[in-house]
Amino acid sequence: MSLEVRLEGLSAGYGTGAPVLEHTDLEFAAGSFTALLGPSGCGKSTVLNTVAGFVRPTAGQVTAGAEPVRGPGPERGVVFQHYALFPWRTARGNVEFALKRLGLPRAERRRRALAALAEVGLADGAEKYPAQLSGGMQQRVALARALAAEPEVLLMDEPFGALDALTRTRMQTLLRELWQRRGTTVLFVTHDIDEALALAGRVIVLGGSPGRVLADHAVPAGPPDPDLRSLIARHLGSE
Ligand SMILES: Nc1ncnc2c1ncn2[C@@H]1O[C@H](COP(=O)(O)OP(=O)(O)OP(=O)(O)O)[C@@H](O)[C@H]1O
């Protein structure tokens, strides 16, 4: 289950500030995994937030499949760096709560929550509260919460940025497996070139103000390509 995402002539900004994006065109094929890299403030999160429907474009439009994005929707799941779990709900309770807006019956919410927690390797932690879970486990709950709604697009904003190196590598492996199994379209914002190259089939470098596409590379399958890495590093350093 996946949708193509298109940004057409997209301009966006905040209040009376300078535009963050201007006339940006980008297409993300259904089922593709794309990493967005770029210096702080170039508009990576703004791209994600317009696709999520949190930020309304000032011009142009975003479409997910055939439908223009007019606001948040369950077919577009979001995972942020900070998991934003309710501390007074268990892992299962957090996932179930997110399913309420889908209007699912209670038993179905429970079934889906437990299935999603099992899918992220947290079957044993379902009845634990966030304070009883490590950072990596909390991020698994956040991932389960997004997956339980069975999204066709997954929007991830530096989701592993706050994790230690080992946990981060484990989460990357988990995410690759989930993506291979589900085929969801993934847009993944990161500051880390190696993370982008390890995960994505395509790496886009944004830069400038307003932000624009500085580079757009397909990442070949197989072992990391040092030439591609240094090319992308040069684009990143060119700001
Ligand atoms: N809610 C907001 N209100 C006002 N300005 C904002 C808001 N969110 C972002 N901005 C501004 O928009 C610009 C782009 O921000 P954005 O978060 O999209 O960049 P980014 O590339 O994701 O940065 P980072 O890597 O630091 O997360 C920045 O100048 C930022 O200060």
The ligand as an SDF file (V2000), in Angstrom:
LIG
                    3D

 31 33  0  0  0  0  0  0  0  0999 V2000
    6.7110   27.1290   13.1320 N   0  0  0  0  0  0  0  0  0  0  0  0
    7.5480   28.0170   12.5860 C   0  0  0  0  0  0  0  0  0  0  0  0
    7.3510   29.3460   12.7320 N   0  0  0  0  0  0  0  0  0  0  0  0
    8.1800   30.2450   12.1780 C   0  0  0  0  0  0  0  0  0  0  0  0
    9.2680   29.9090   11.4290 N   0  0  0  0  0  0  0  0  0  0  0  0
    9.5200   28.6150   11.2610 C   0  0  0  0  0  0  0  0  0  0  0  0
    8.6760   27.6010   11.8140 C   0  0  0  0  0  0  0  0  0  0  0  0
    9.1850   26.3940   11.4650 N   0  0  0  0  0  0  0  0  0  0  0  0
   10.2800   26.6390   10.7240 C   0  0  0  0  0  0  0  0  0  0  0  0
   10.4840   27.9730   10.5990 N   0  0  0  0  0  0  0  0  0  0  0  0
   11.5850   28.6060    9.8410 C   0  0  0  0  0  0  0  0  0  0  0  0
   11.5550   28.1160    8.5090 O   0  0  0  0  0  0  0  0  0  0  0  0
   12.8640   27.8640    8.0220 C   0  0  0  0  0  0  0  0  0  0  0  0
   12.9710   26.4200    7.5490 C   0  0  0  0  0  0  0  0  0  0  0  0
   12.7740   25.5590    8.6640 O   0  0  0  0  0  0  0  0  0  0  0  0
   12.7360   23.9830    8.5550 P   0  0  0  0  0  0  0  0  0  0  0  0
   12.4300   23.4900    9.9170 O   0  0  0  0  0  0  0  0  0  0  0  0
   11.8430   23.5690    7.4400 O   0  0  0  0  0  0  0  0  0  0  0  0
   14.2290   23.6580    8.1460 O   0  0  0  0  0  0  0  0  0  0  0  0
   15.0550   22.3110    8.2750 P   0  0  0  0  0  0  0  0  0  0  0  0
   15.8650   22.2270    7.0370 O   0  0  0  0  0  0  0  0  0  0  0  0
   14.1530   21.1840    8.5620 O   0  0  0  0  0  0  0  0  0  0  0  0
   15.9600   22.6400    9.5170 O   0  0  0  0  0  0  0  0  0  0  0  0
   16.5550   21.6800   10.6670 P   0  0  0  0  0  0  0  0  0  0  0  0
   17.5170   20.7900    9.9840 O   0  0  0  0  0  0  0  0  0  0  0  0
   17.2160   22.6480   11.6000 O   0  0  0  0  0  0  0  0  0  0  0  0
   15.3920   20.9450   11.2750 O   0  0  0  0  0  0  0  0  0  0  0  0
   13.8100   28.2280    9.1470 C   0  0  0  0  0  0  0  0  0  0  0  0
   14.2880   29.5240    8.8990 O   0  0  0  0  0  0  0  0  0  0  0  0
   12.9410   28.2050   10.3800 C   0  0  0  0  0  0  0  0  0  0  0  0
   13.3910   29.1300   11.3390 O   0  0  0  0  0  0  0  0  0  0  0  0
  1  2  1  0
  2  3  1  0
  2  7  2  0
  3  4  2  0
  4  5  1  0
  5  6  2  0
  6  7  1  0
  6 10  1  0
  7  8  1  0
  8  9  2  0
  9 10  1  0
 10 11  1  0
 11 12  1  0
 11 30  1  0
 12 13  1  0
 13 14  1  0
 13 28  1  0
 14 15  1  0
 15 16  1  0
 16 17  2  0
 16 18  1  0
 16 19  1  0
 19 20  1  0
 20 21  2  0
 20 22  1  0
 20 23  1  0
 23 24  1  0
 24 25  2  0
 24 26  1  0
 24 27  1  0
 28 29  1  0
 28 30  1  0
 30 31  1  0
M  END
$$$$
